[in-house]
Amino acid sequence: AEKGSESEWVVMATGRSPTNIAVIKYWGKRDEDLILPINDSISLTLDPLHLSATTTAAVSPTFSRDRMWLNGKEIPLSGERYQKCLREIRKRANEVSDEKKRIKIKKEDWDRLHVHISSYNNFPTAAGLASSAAGFACLVFTLAKLMNVKEDLGQISSIARQGSGSACRSLFGGFVKWTMGNNADGSDSLAIQLADEEHWTDLVVIIAVVSSKQKETSSTSGMRETVQTSALIKHRAETVVPARVLKMEEAIANRDFASFAKLACADSNQFHAVCLDTSPPIFYMNDTSHRIINLVEKWNHSEGTPQVAYTFDAGPNAVLISPNRKTAALLMQRLLYQFPPNQESDLTSFVVGDKSILQDAGVTSMKDIENLEPPPEIKDKVPHQRFTGDVSYFICTRVGSGPKVLTDETLALLDPVTGLPK
Ligand code: DP6
């Protein structure tokens, strides 16, 4: 690298990547090192406005080692998954030149240049929402921009996959499939977009962040134990999922909500069933999760056709998907009836994201929540209880777009002169 008279320069790139929620779950690896799954999976990308990671990556000849900060705190980059992502992206780096700043980084320079990375999530990491998916997708996407990597998003997704499996699905917006692939080197285990975020815009996503003090088994060790001990996982991966993936692709293509909901709920329940079939059994859902499932099932049953789909990952939080705003408002009324906030909460922090759903539900104050009537499907079935404080808060969101470069320099997380966190 060279620059006119000065030798001190910093080149940066900033990117933002969404989270995703699987409706056909990834659970189980056939190769632990390369992170190759035992089945395909399908996800919805969630609106980055509400749930995303932002990452700035910088390079400078003054940096003496690779460093990373997560939500402002320095974290070690020594982990094998970080190392793999860095190595794979560096391999594909190309020449970068900035005529104006008179900077030229040659292809071969990347091997000895070090990077600084700063990443932050716009949602609480502690909430147990898939932060690793957005995080690794963003890390790989942003480094690829910084290093002028020319590979397409599919190839980039297969690098993100080696950070965290589910991260590969966050390289695209809309509806995404992770194809398990056949190659031993994992080169064909990557994400493809089934439909973009404009395909099915009516869907409304409501996430119930469920209060829990319990430390959950990590996905990585949980799925390892399932593969080692569950007899059901084999049947799931070989027979159930392949058929479901085809049906789910069809449901998405046709915007067939009834079919979409049935498949998503069944697949979430089967994922938790294989967790229970693991020895020792793994419990990700808690009583609140089960109550949410009951609420949805009762309502769906009473209407005779699915009003809402639910899906749960490796934790107690519920992700609820409704076909339109009208149903989402009715769902919100039911959720707020059964899971009202604690006295200390206020409405603005209890329902976050797209708050307009609250207006549709006719709820504009805490008093409105108190005064909600029980929904008809449980009205005559006494006793019906209200579980105050069992849901910490709700996030209202929608299907959203894939990773983007942020060109506005004020959004960068590293100082353009020092290359250290702002
Ligand atoms: C339940 O991608 O977190 O969310 O590949 O070991 O990092 P690793 O696991 P991870 O597993 C996600 C599992 C899941 C289902 C899904 O997202 O498909």
Residues whose N, C-alpha, C, O or C-beta is under 5 A from the ligand:
A	BS01	DP6	A22 I24 K25 Y26 I35 S41 G163 S164 G165 S166 A167 S219 T220 D313 A314
